[in-house]
Amino acid sequence: MRKLVFTAMTLAIGVSSQAFSADMVYEPAPVGPPPVESKEWTFTIAPYIWGAGLTGDVGVFGQDPTDIDLTFGDVLENLDVTGMIVGELHNGQWGVLADLIYVKLSTSERVMGGVRNTPVELRLGIDATTFTATLMGEYRVVSQPNYIVDLMAGARIWSVNNDISATLSAGGAPIAGLSGSDGATWVDPMIGVKGRVDLTPKWNLSGWGMIGGFGAGSEITWDLLGAVGYKWTDTFSTRVGYRALGVDYSDDGFVYDTIQHGPVIGFLFSF
């Protein structure tokens, strides 16, 4: 039962994560004098998919941490609902980026046995939900015709909840049952840098590096992304890349020391 709890809980967290945007609103300027920053507000919204697996150590209910090694396919098998979206508001040198992730998974287990010719059945059920919200302020320190660099600072909120139930029946009649919840909510301060290089008017490279926690929430967390982008129209682009995110958090019997990594694709709509 404990192994089932660990697996379902980490499946929920394993899909979570930060935004897929490395300066989604930058437009290349013609070659010539340094560009003048536009003071007009621009907005970009980008739903995205992160095919992340999960490795590391996870412990719940005060139990010793269990080693976890989950593929993205393991996550999909138990997925009920998920949504990932990021938005960015920018004006000249200043900007704000927000990322929201919601994941709900469920799993169940049925164990059959018998005692003195009487059938005995144990049913286990787990519902796991994860909500992650990230808010980062941005300041552009480099703005050139073909490349930009932004500094970022902000916070990431993690909220994980697991509802667990177990029912024991004999001869088809319930004889015992229990239920409980376990989870954690914490906030990680974050700093980072992100940038973009235009290779052609259509193709670009982008990425970021972030670090946070510093003992205020988790002991440490880090986030790395590299992506290739293609601009289909003035208002629509796609980006495909790879991302890895690590975190080391523990408090009151809950342990989450993991690395999530996998391919990511984002669909960017600019206004």
Buried (B, 14 or more C-beta within 10 A) or exposed (E): EEEBBBBBBBBBBBBBBBBBBBBBBBEBBEEEEEBEEEEEEBBBBBBBBBBBBBBBBBBBBEEEBBEBEBBBEBBEEBBEEBEBBBBBBBBBEBBBBBBBBBBBBBBEEEEEEEEEEEEBBBBBBBBBBBBBBBBBBBEBEEBEBBBBBBBBBBBBBBBBBBBBBBBBBBEEEEEEEEEEEBBBEBBBBBBBBBBBBBEEEEEBBBBBBBBBBBEEBBBBBBBBBBBBBEBEEEEEBBBEBBBBBBBBBBEEEBBBBBBBBBBBBBBBBBE
